[in-house]
Amino acid sequence: MPQTPATPTNPLVTGSEIARIAGVTRAAVSNWRRRYDDFPAPAGGGANSPLFDLTEVQAWLDKQRKGQDVTDEVQLWQVLRGTYGDDILGGLADVAQTLAAPGGEKPPALPDQAVHLARRMAEERSAADVADGLAERFTESVRRAGSDQVTSPRVVRAVRHGIGEVASDAVLFDPACGIGTLLLAVGAEPGTRRYGQETDARSARFAQLRAQLSEHSRTEVRHGDSLRADRWPDLRADLVVCDPPVSDTDWGREDLLLDPRWELGTPSRAEGELAWLQHAYAHTAPGGRVIMVMPASVAYRKAGRRIRAELVRRGILTQVTALAPGTAVAHALPVHLWHLRRPRTPDDVATTVRMVDLTANDPDGPLEPRPEQVTDVAQIDLLDDLVDLTPGRHVRESHRDYVTEYDTLRRELAEQVRRLGELLPALVADEGTGALEGASISVADLVRAGLVEYADPEPVSVSDQLDTDFLQGFLHSAANSRRSTSASGTFRFDGKGARVPQMDIAAQRRYGAAFHALREFEERSRRVAELSRQIAALARDGLSNGALRPGD
């Protein structure tokens, strides 16, 4: 493929950008590339994400009048939006039904104009392309709204990459299949047996019709709530894929407490995703696999710790992949792919979990991890108090330079301890009477006199007659703390009620310097304590995992 560099006068564009320029979907652009020999050849990018010369694309669009006329697909979408409104899925299903049975009776709600446009488009390409184009346009409209109603193309790409090759005789299942996005994208063989269930009747109907139009003849999608009313109780699949509803606390826990599917533990109301995961696993045949799209928080939330531990302990979980931010629009954090495998025998279990961290990648970038983005973690290292399955945590620790980090922390600790002793001010004995026992003034009076202003978090001097360190040091004295303690023993600091001694500015500055040094001493002491904790933990881990050994 030629690699023409993009310049201001020679910009390169993606297929998605061409679709926006022409007012069509990406499926339409893909169709143009297949059907038209004169469509511009890629000028850069890779096989999965080609880039095109914008000047060549615009010239081709002008030649084909694709960029000037409103396309049939845009007109059809506009007609469906105007007719069906929020029930646009019902309109998509009606179009698919009309294309699936050209000689059959037209759905009553579908306008004649929509029928005419859909059939004309199907003659130009194919009925399956029309349905897929409408599905892609629906996905794009939902994506712009920030919803997770449908699986994004980036997630589909990641799932397909994670699955790899699928046997031609495999049985596939998606218990939350939506409009069939994942179910129909997995596996290249039209004869593969596919089964799905979807709680939304319109989505289920559209998914079934899309399968019919795509020649996935051995596909059956049923309507119903998979968790509450499983329509495939006896199905055992070779591969289960699922992008389940997220943050759904009304998944039916109260009605399903004794359900046999919860062999790893009964999920809490807040862990609906783990209910879907166990449902998917219950439908997996021995040796079969599950790939679940999961929010990142499921990997570490306290409520799901027991179920995560069972997944690891039983050797069921084989891999967790953290995808790049932006892969799924509805999740602010990176989404994960959890890979499960049902053992064929008691000995056929995973002993490690592969952790893949792609969070630093571009969401459209490579899905094959670099060596520093992957590590295999032993079960024992995952079964701690947290059972945190976040890939980034384990990948970073796996590629950690213990020697350099230990030496760096050790040098910093030594320097901090050395400087700590230097910070303590030189103090000498006084007459024994507290400074606040003599003449003093309240902070409230200083505020009224315009010498003090309240800042965040403490008052400061705004006059050359008063030293700020002196002021703040005495505010935290024992005497002022007692004034801020109520009869019930509750401490409530009241700066305006505090008092400071009356001294000339030279004496204030001597006290202020001592208070300032003490404050720095306290801050550095906290840093020394934190460094001590870090270096002890690092040394203990390094000694136990073989990264470090005692010196000679």
C-alpha positions as CSV (number, residue, x, y, z in Angstrom):
1,M,0.0,0.0,0.0
2,P,1.5,3.4,-0.9
3,Q,2.3,5.6,2.1
4,T,1.5,9.1,1.0
5,P,2.2,11.6,3.9
6,A,-0.7,13.8,4.8
7,T,0.0,17.5,4.3
8,P,-2.3,20.6,4.5
9,T,-2.6,20.4,0.7
10,N,-2.8,16.6,0.6
11,P,-4.9,15.5,3.7
12,L,-5.8,11.9,4.2
13,V,-9.2,10.8,5.5
14,T,-10.7,7.6,7.0
15,G,-13.7,5.7,5.7
16,S,-15.7,7.3,8.6
17,E,-14.8,10.8,7.5
18,I,-15.7,10.0,3.9
19,A,-19.1,8.8,5.2
20,R,-19.7,12.1,7.0
21,I,-18.7,14.1,3.9
22,A,-21.1,12.1,1.7
23,G,-23.9,11.9,4.3
24,V,-23.9,8.1,4.3
25,T,-22.9,5.4,6.7
26,R,-19.5,3.6,6.8
27,A,-21.2,0.5,5.4
28,A,-22.1,2.5,2.3
29,V,-18.5,3.6,1.8
30,S,-17.4,0.0,2.2
31,N,-20.0,-1.0,-0.4
32,W,-18.7,1.7,-2.8
33,R,-15.1,0.3,-2.4
34,R,-16.4,-3.2,-3.4
35,R,-18.7,-2.2,-6.2
36,Y,-16.8,0.6,-8.0
37,D,-13.4,-0.1,-9.5
38,D,-12.6,3.6,-9.9
39,F,-13.0,4.3,-6.1
40,P,-9.7,5.8,-4.9
41,A,-7.1,3.4,-3.7
42,P,-5.9,3.7,-0.1
43,A,-3.0,6.2,0.2
44,G,-1.9,5.2,3.7
45,G,-2.9,3.6,6.9
46,G,-3.1,-0.1,7.4
47,A,-5.3,-3.0,6.1
48,N,-7.8,-2.5,8.8
49,S,-7.8,1.3,8.9
50,P,-6.9,2.6,5.4
51,L,-6.6,6.3,4.7
52,F,-7.6,8.0,1.4
53,D,-6.5,11.1,-0.4
54,L,-9.2,13.7,0.3
55,T,-8.8,15.4,-3.1
56,E,-9.2,12.1,-4.9
57,V,-12.2,11.2,-2.8
58,Q,-13.9,14.6,-3.4
59,A,-13.3,14.2,-7.2
60,W,-14.8,10.7,-7.1
61,L,-17.9,11.9,-5.1
62,D,-18.4,14.8,-7.5
63,K,-18.2,12.4,-10.5
64,Q,-20.7,10.0,-8.9
65,R,-22.8,12.9,-7.6
66,K,-22.7,11.2,-4.2
67,G,-21.6,14.4,-2.4
68,Q,-24.3,16.6,-4.0
69,D,-27.5,14.6,-4.0
70,V,-29.2,13.4,-0.8
71,T,-28.6,9.7,-0.9
72,D,-31.4,7.2,-0.8
73,E,-30.2,6.0,2.5
74,V,-30.4,9.5,4.1
75,Q,-33.9,9.9,2.6
76,L,-35.0,6.5,3.9
77,W,-33.7,7.4,7.4
78,Q,-35.5,10.7,7.3
79,V,-38.7,9.1,6.3
80,L,-38.4,6.5,9.1
81,R,-37.6,9.2,11.7
82,G,-40.6,11.2,10.6
83,T,-42.9,8.2,10.7
84,Y,-41.8,6.2,13.7
85,G,-40.2,8.9,15.9
86,D,-38.8,7.3,19.0
87,D,-39.9,3.9,17.8
88,I,-37.2,4.0,15.0
89,L,-36.3,0.4,15.8
90,G,-39.8,-0.7,14.8
91,G,-39.2,1.1,11.5
92,L,-35.9,-0.6,10.9
93,A,-37.6,-4.0,11.5
94,D,-40.4,-3.1,9.2
95,V,-38.0,-2.3,6.4
96,A,-36.0,-5.5,7.0
97,Q,-39.3,-7.5,6.9
98,T,-40.2,-5.9,3.6
99,L,-36.8,-6.7,2.1
100,A,-36.9,-10.3,3.5
101,A,-40.3,-11.0,1.8
102,P,-40.6,-8.7,-1.2
103,G,-43.8,-10.2,-2.4
104,G,-45.4,-10.3,1.1
105,E,-47.7,-7.9,2.8
106,K,-46.2,-4.5,3.6
107,P,-46.2,-3.7,7.4
108,P,-49.1,-1.2,8.0
109,A,-47.0,1.6,9.5
110,L,-44.3,1.6,6.8
111,P,-44.9,4.4,4.3
112,D,-44.8,3.6,0.6
113,Q,-41.9,6.0,0.0
114,A,-39.8,4.0,2.5
115,V,-40.7,0.8,0.7
116,H,-39.7,2.3,-2.7
117,L,-36.4,3.7,-1.3
118,A,-35.5,0.4,0.5
119,R,-36.2,-1.7,-2.6
120,R,-34.3,0.6,-4.9
121,M,-31.3,0.5,-2.6
122,A,-31.5,-3.3,-2.4
123,E,-31.4,-3.5,-6.2
124,E,-28.2,-1.4,-6.2
125,R,-26.4,-3.4,-3.6
126,S,-28.2,-6.1,-1.5
127,A,-30.9,-6.3,1.0
128,A,-28.4,-7.3,3.7
129,D,-26.3,-4.1,2.9
130,V,-29.4,-2.0,3.3
131,A,-30.3,-3.5,6.7
132,D,-26.7,-3.3,7.9
133,G,-26.5,0.3,6.8
134,L,-29.6,1.2,8.7
135,A,-28.2,-0.7,11.8
136,E,-25.0,1.3,11.5
137,R,-26.8,4.6,11.2
138,F,-28.9,3.6,14.3
139,T,-25.7,2.7,16.2
140,E,-24.2,6.1,15.2
141,S,-27.3,8.0,16.4
142,V,-27.3,6.1,19.7
143,R,-23.5,6.7,20.1
144,R,-24.0,10.4,19.7
145,A,-26.6,10.3,22.4
146,G,-24.0,8.7,24.8
147,S,-26.1,5.5,25.3
148,D,-24.9,2.0,25.6
149,Q,-28.0,0.6,24.0
150,V,-25.9,-1.0,21.2
151,T,-22.4,-2.3,21.0
152,S,-20.0,0.1,19.4
153,P,-18.0,-0.9,16.3
154,R,-14.7,-0.6,18.3
155,V,-16.0,-3.1,20.9
156,V,-17.1,-5.4,18.1
157,R,-13.6,-5.2,16.6
158,A,-11.9,-5.9,20.0
159,V,-14.2,-8.9,20.6
160,R,-13.6,-10.4,17.2
161,H,-9.8,-10.0,17.7
162,G,-10.0,-11.6,21.1
163,I,-12.0,-14.6,19.8
164,G,-9.8,-15.4,16.8
165,E,-10.8,-18.2,14.6
166,V,-14.2,-19.8,15.1
167,A,-14.9,-23.4,13.9
168,S,-17.4,-23.7,11.1
169,D,-19.6,-26.0,13.2
170,A,-19.5,-23.9,16.4
171,V,-22.6,-23.0,18.3
172,L,-22.6,-19.3,19.2
173,F,-24.8,-17.6,21.8
174,D,-25.5,-14.0,22.9
175,P,-28.0,-13.7,25.8
176,A,-28.3,-9.9,25.4
177,C,-27.9,-9.6,21.6
178,G,-29.7,-6.3,21.0
179,I,-30.0,-5.8,17.3
180,G,-27.6,-8.6,16.6
181,T,-24.4,-6.6,16.4
182,L,-22.1,-9.1,18.2
183,L,-24.0,-12.2,17.4
184,L,-23.8,-11.7,13.6
185,A,-20.3,-10.2,13.6
186,V,-18.6,-13.3,15.2
187,G,-17.7,-16.3,13.0
188,A,-17.3,-16.1,9.2
189,E,-19.3,-19.2,8.2
190,P,-22.9,-18.5,7.2
191,G,-23.8,-22.0,8.4
192,T,-22.6,-21.4,12.0
193,R,-25.5,-22.0,14.4
194,R,-26.3,-18.7,16.2
195,Y,-28.7,-18.2,19.1
196,G,-29.7,-15.0,20.8
197,Q,-32.1,-13.6,23.3
198,E,-33.1,-9.9,23.8
199,T,-35.5,-8.3,26.2
200,D,-36.6,-5.6,23.7
201,A,-39.0,-7.1,21.3
202,R,-38.2,-4.6,18.4
203,S,-34.5,-5.3,18.7
204,A,-35.0,-9.0,18.8
205,R,-37.2,-8.8,15.7
206,F,-34.7,-6.7,13.8
207,A,-31.8,-8.9,14.8
208,Q,-33.7,-12.0,13.5
209,L,-34.5,-10.3,10.2
210,R,-30.9,-9.1,9.8
211,A,-29.7,-12.7,10.2
212,Q,-32.2,-13.8,7.6
213,L,-31.1,-11.2,5.1
214,S,-27.4,-11.9,5.7
215,E,-27.9,-15.6,4.9
216,H,-27.2,-16.6,8.5
217,S,-30.0,-19.1,8.1
218,R,-29.1,-21.1,11.2
219,T,-29.8,-18.1,13.5
220,E,-32.7,-17.9,16.0
221,V,-33.3,-14.9,18.3
222,R,-36.0,-15.1,20.9
223,H,-37.6,-12.3,22.9
224,G,-37.4,-12.3,26.7
225,D,-35.5,-11.3,29.8
226,S,-32.6,-13.8,29.8
227,L,-32.0,-13.6,33.6
228,R,-35.7,-13.8,34.7
229,A,-37.0,-16.0,31.8
230,D,-34.3,-17.9,30.0
231,R,-35.6,-19.0,26.6
232,W,-32.7,-21.3,26.0
233,P,-32.4,-23.3,29.3
234,D,-30.8,-26.4,27.7
235,L,-28.5,-24.6,25.3
236,R,-24.7,-25.2,25.7
237,A,-22.6,-23.1,23.3
238,D,-19.0,-23.3,22.1
239,L,-18.7,-19.6,22.3
240,V,-20.8,-17.1,24.3
241,V,-20.4,-13.4,23.6
242,C,-22.2,-10.7,25.6
243,D,-22.2,-6.9,26.1
244,P,-24.6,-6.9,29.0
245,P,-26.6,-4.0,30.5
246,V,-24.5,-2.0,32.9
247,S,-25.3,-0.5,36.4
248,D,-28.7,-2.3,36.3
249,T,-29.7,-3.0,40.0
250,D,-33.2,-4.3,38.9
251,W,-31.9,-7.5,37.3
252,G,-34.1,-9.8,39.5
253,R,-31.9,-10.7,42.4
254,E,-34.8,-11.1,44.9
255,D,-36.6,-13.6,42.6
256,L,-33.4,-15.5,41.7
257,L,-31.6,-16.0,45.1
258,L,-31.6,-19.8,44.8
259,D,-31.0,-20.0,41.1
260,P,-28.5,-22.8,40.2
261,R,-26.7,-20.5,37.7
262,W,-24.9,-18.7,40.7
263,E,-22.4,-21.5,41.1
264,L,-19.7,-18.9,41.8
265,G,-21.7,-17.0,44.3
266,T,-25.0,-15.0,44.4
267,P,-24.3,-11.5,43.0
268,S,-25.4,-8.4,44.9
269,R,-27.9,-6.0,43.5
270,A,-25.1,-3.7,42.5
271,E,-23.3,-6.5,40.6
272,G,-25.7,-7.2,37.8
273,E,-22.8,-7.6,35.4
274,L,-21.6,-10.7,37.4
275,A,-25.1,-12.1,37.1
276,W,-24.9,-11.9,33.3
277,L,-21.4,-13.4,33.4
278,Q,-22.6,-16.4,35.3
279,H,-25.6,-16.8,33.1
280,A,-23.3,-16.8,30.1
281,Y,-21.0,-19.3,31.8
282,A,-24.0,-21.6,32.6
283,H,-24.7,-21.8,28.8
284,T,-21.1,-22.8,27.9
285,A,-20.2,-26.3,26.9
286,P,-17.1,-28.1,28.3
287,G,-14.1,-26.6,26.6
288,G,-16.3,-23.6,25.5
289,R,-15.4,-20.0,25.9
290,V,-17.1,-16.8,27.1
291,I,-16.1,-13.2,26.2
292,M,-17.8,-10.6,28.2
293,V,-17.7,-6.8,27.8
294,M,-17.4,-5.5,31.4
295,P,-17.1,-2.0,33.0
296,A,-13.6,-1.5,34.5
297,S,-15.1,-1.1,38.0
298,V,-16.3,-4.8,38.1
299,A,-12.6,-5.8,38.3
300,Y,-12.1,-4.2,41.7
301,R,-15.5,-3.5,43.4
302,K,-15.7,-4.9,46.9
303,A,-19.1,-6.5,46.4
304,G,-17.9,-8.8,43.7
305,R,-14.7,-9.9,45.4
306,R,-16.0,-13.4,46.3
307,I,-17.2,-14.2,42.7
308,R,-13.9,-12.9,41.2
309,A,-12.0,-15.1,43.7
310,E,-14.0,-18.2,42.6
311,L,-13.3,-17.4,38.9
312,V,-9.6,-17.4,39.6
313,R,-9.5,-20.3,42.1
314,R,-11.4,-22.6,39.8
315,G,-9.2,-21.8,36.8
316,I,-12.1,-20.5,34.8
317,L,-10.8,-16.9,34.1
318,T,-8.1,-17.0,31.5
319,Q,-7.6,-13.4,30.4
320,V,-8.7,-9.8,31.2
321,T,-8.0,-7.2,28.5
322,A,-8.3,-3.5,29.3
323,L,-9.3,-1.6,26.1
324,A,-8.4,2.0,25.3
325,P,-10.6,4.8,26.6
326,G,-13.1,5.8,23.9
327,T,-13.7,2.2,22.8
328,A,-17.2,2.2,24.3
329,V,-18.8,5.7,24.4
330,A,-21.1,5.0,27.4
331,H,-18.1,4.1,29.7
332,A,-15.9,6.9,30.9
333,L,-13.3,4.5,32.1
334,P,-11.7,1.8,29.8
335,V,-13.9,-1.2,29.3
336,H,-12.5,-4.7,29.9
337,L,-13.0,-8.0,28.0
338,W,-13.2,-11.0,30.4
339,H,-12.2,-14.3,28.8
340,L,-13.6,-17.4,30.5
341,R,-13.3,-21.1,29.6
342,R,-15.2,-24.1,31.0
343,P,-12.8,-26.9,31.9
344,R,-13.4,-30.3,30.2
345,T,-12.0,-32.1,33.2
346,P,-10.9,-31.2,36.7
347,D,-7.3,-31.0,35.6
348,D,-8.2,-28.9,32.5
349,V,-8.0,-25.5,34.3
350,A,-6.0,-22.3,33.9
351,T,-3.2,-21.8,36.4
352,T,-2.5,-18.2,35.4
353,V,-4.5,-15.3,34.1
354,R,-3.2,-13.2,31.2
355,M,-3.5,-9.5,31.9
356,V,-3.4,-7.2,28.8
357,D,-3.4,-3.4,29.3
358,L,-4.2,-1.5,26.1
359,T,-5.3,1.7,27.9
360,A,-2.4,3.7,26.5
361,N,-3.3,2.8,22.9
362,D,-5.5,4.7,20.5
363,P,-9.0,3.2,20.4
364,D,-8.5,2.6,16.7
365,G,-5.0,1.4,17.1
366,P,-3.4,-2.1,17.2
367,L,-5.1,-4.7,19.4
368,E,-2.1,-7.0,19.6
369,P,-0.3,-6.0,22.8
370,R,3.4,-5.0,22.9
371,P,5.6,-7.1,25.3
372,E,5.4,-4.4,28.0
373,Q,1.6,-4.4,27.9
374,V,1.0,-8.1,28.8
375,T,1.9,-10.4,31.7
376,D,0.7,-13.8,33.0
377,V,-0.2,-13.6,36.7
378,A,-0.2,-16.7,38.9
379,Q,-3.5,-17.5,40.7
380,I,-1.9,-17.1,44.1
381,D,-0.9,-13.5,43.3
382,L,-4.5,-12.6,42.5
383,L,-6.1,-14.2,45.5
384,D,-5.4,-11.5,48.1
385,D,-7.8,-9.4,50.1
386,L,-8.8,-7.3,47.0
387,V,-8.8,-9.8,44.2
388,D,-8.2,-6.8,41.9
389,L,-8.4,-8.0,38.2
390,T,-7.4,-4.6,36.8
391,P,-4.8,-5.4,34.1
392,G,-2.8,-2.2,34.5
393,R,-2.0,-2.9,38.1
394,H,-0.5,-6.3,37.3
395,V,1.2,-5.3,34.1
396,R,3.0,-2.4,35.8
397,E,4.2,-4.6,38.6
398,S,5.3,-7.3,36.2
399,H,7.5,-4.9,34.3
400,R,8.7,-3.0,37.4
401,D,12.4,-2.2,37.7
402,Y,12.8,-3.1,41.4
403,V,16.5,-2.5,41.6
404,T,16.3,1.1,40.2
405,E,13.2,1.9,42.2
406,Y,14.6,0.6,45.4
407,D,17.9,2.5,45.0
408,T,16.0,5.7,44.1
409,L,13.7,5.5,47.1
410,R,16.6,4.6,49.4
411,R,18.6,7.7,48.3
412,E,15.5,9.9,48.7
413,L,14.8,8.5,52.1
414,A,18.4,9.2,53.3
415,E,18.2,12.7,52.0
416,Q,14.9,13.4,53.6
417,V,16.1,12.1,57.0
418,R,19.3,14.2,56.8
419,R,17.3,17.4,56.0
420,L,14.7,16.5,58.7
421,G,17.2,17.0,61.6
422,E,18.3,20.4,60.1
423,L,14.7,21.7,60.2
424,L,14.2,21.6,64.0
425,P,14.7,25.2,65.2
426,A,17.1,26.1,68.0
427,L,15.0,26.8,71.0
428,V,16.1,27.9,74.5
429,A,14.4,28.0,77.9
430,D,12.0,30.9,78.6
431,E,10.8,32.3,81.9
432,G,8.0,29.8,81.9
433,T,5.0,32.1,81.4
434,G,3.0,31.4,78.3
435,A,3.1,34.0,75.6
436,L,-0.7,34.2,75.6
437,E,-0.7,34.9,79.4
438,G,0.4,38.5,78.8
439,A,-1.1,41.1,76.5
440,S,-3.0,39.6,73.6
441,I,-5.5,40.5,70.9
442,S,-8.2,38.5,69.2
443,V,-8.2,37.6,65.6
444,A,-11.6,39.1,65.3
445,D,-10.1,42.5,66.3
446,L,-7.3,42.1,63.8
447,V,-9.8,41.4,61.1
448,R,-11.9,44.5,62.0
449,A,-8.7,46.5,62.0
450,G,-7.9,45.3,58.4
451,L,-4.7,43.5,59.4
452,V,-6.0,40.0,58.7
453,E,-8.0,38.4,55.9
454,Y,-9.4,34.9,55.8
455,A,-7.9,32.8,53.0
456,D,-8.2,29.1,52.3
457,P,-7.6,27.3,54.6
458,E,-6.2,29.8,57.2
459,P,-6.2,33.5,57.9
460,V,-3.2,35.5,56.6
461,S,-1.7,38.9,57.5
462,V,-2.2,41.7,55.0
463,S,-0.1,44.2,57.0
464,D,3.6,44.7,57.6
465,Q,2.7,45.1,61.3
466,L,1.8,41.3,61.6
467,D,3.8,38.2,60.5
468,T,1.7,35.5,58.9
469,D,3.8,32.6,60.3
470,F,3.6,34.1,63.7
471,L,-0.2,34.4,63.4
472,Q,-0.8,30.9,62.1
473,G,1.6,29.3,64.6
474,F,-0.3,30.8,67.6
475,L,-3.7,29.9,66.1
476,H,-2.7,26.3,66.5
477,S,-1.4,26.6,70.0
478,A,-2.8,24.5,72.8
479,A,-4.5,27.5,74.4
480,N,-6.4,28.3,71.3
481,S,-7.2,24.7,70.7
482,R,-8.8,24.6,74.2
483,R,-10.9,27.6,73.3
484,S,-12.2,25.7,70.2
485,T,-13.3,22.6,72.2
486,S,-16.9,22.5,73.4
487,A,-18.1,21.2,76.7
488,S,-19.1,17.9,75.0
489,G,-15.5,17.5,73.9
490,T,-16.1,18.3,70.3
491,F,-13.3,20.2,68.6
492,R,-14.6,23.0,66.4
493,F,-11.8,25.5,65.3
494,D,-13.0,29.1,65.5
495,G,-10.3,31.3,64.2
496,K,-12.0,34.6,65.0
497,G,-12.3,33.6,68.6
498,A,-8.5,32.8,68.8
499,R,-6.0,35.2,70.4
500,V,-2.4,36.0,69.6
501,P,0.1,37.8,71.8
502,Q,1.0,41.4,71.2
503,M,4.7,41.7,70.2
504,D,6.7,44.0,68.1
505,I,7.3,42.9,64.5
506,A,10.9,41.8,65.2
507,A,9.8,39.4,67.9
508,Q,6.9,38.2,65.7
509,R,9.4,37.3,63.0
510,R,11.6,35.2,65.4
511,Y,8.5,33.3,66.5
512,G,7.2,33.0,63.0
513,A,10.5,31.6,61.7
514,A,10.4,28.9,64.5
515,F,6.7,28.0,63.7
516,H,7.5,27.9,59.9
517,A,10.4,25.5,60.6
518,L,8.2,23.3,62.7
519,R,5.6,23.2,60.0
520,E,8.2,22.1,57.4
521,F,9.5,19.5,59.9
522,E,6.0,18.0,60.2
523,E,5.5,17.9,56.5
524,R,8.8,16.3,55.9
525,S,8.2,13.8,58.7
526,R,5.0,12.8,56.9
527,R,7.0,12.4,53.6
528,V,9.6,10.3,55.5
529,A,6.8,8.0,56.9
530,E,5.3,7.6,53.4
531,L,8.7,6.8,51.9
532,S,9.4,4.3,54.6
533,R,6.1,2.5,53.9
534,Q,6.8,2.5,50.1
535,I,10.4,1.2,50.4
536,A,9.4,-1.5,52.9
537,A,6.6,-2.7,50.7
538,L,8.8,-2.7,47.6
539,A,11.7,-4.5,49.3
540,R,9.3,-7.1,50.7
541,D,7.7,-7.7,47.3
542,G,11.1,-7.8,45.5
543,L,12.6,-10.3,48.0
544,S,9.6,-12.6,47.8
545,N,9.1,-12.6,44.0
546,G,12.8,-13.0,43.1
547,A,13.4,-9.5,41.8
548,L,15.7,-8.6,44.7
549,R,18.1,-10.6,47.0
550,P,20.1,-9.7,50.0
551,G,23.4,-8.1,49.3
552,D,26.7,-9.9,49.8
